[in-house]
Amino acid sequence: MAPIRWLLMGLILLGLAACIPTSPAPKASSPPKTAPKKTKQPPKNQEDFQDLEYVFYENGQARWRLRAQEAERLPGRIVMRHPQVISLQKKGLAVRACRGVYEESLGRLIFEKKVVLSTPDRGTLYTERLYYLPRQGLLQSESPVVVKDRGLIIRGEGFEYRLEDGLLRIEKGSRVEFHG
């Protein structure tokens, strides 16, 4: 009778042991309260660039340098954020804007939003849209423009600037102001 009692006691203990969980139940936890780390996003694909810098050569000579915070290559064009073009032919000539597009088939750069053209001989020009045609050596626009140069302010509609000789021509409605 004693062995049966011990056998029953062992089975009861085994049954109780099976009912006891071996690890504590998981507690509901809230997400950590630390802010996620800000990291620079990697480019979305092979055709996206961060901190782009490109030098354009023609006939073995560097002609201009292009820089942009970000750029995305799309079929037939490159769209840039905060582009800047610096002429390597004419010291002091540079264009910067909030947005830019390089159209490969036309070989032109389009600058948009808060465009600033710095020239070595004609002051600084401000507009909202500017076309740079490096093959023709022209900068032009149909948008309203303001030119500031040593106390002289010229306002007008559209302009053309020839890189070869530095000639700046306001297309229409020019108004001149002198400030001493």
Disulfide bonds with the S-S distance in Angstrom:
none
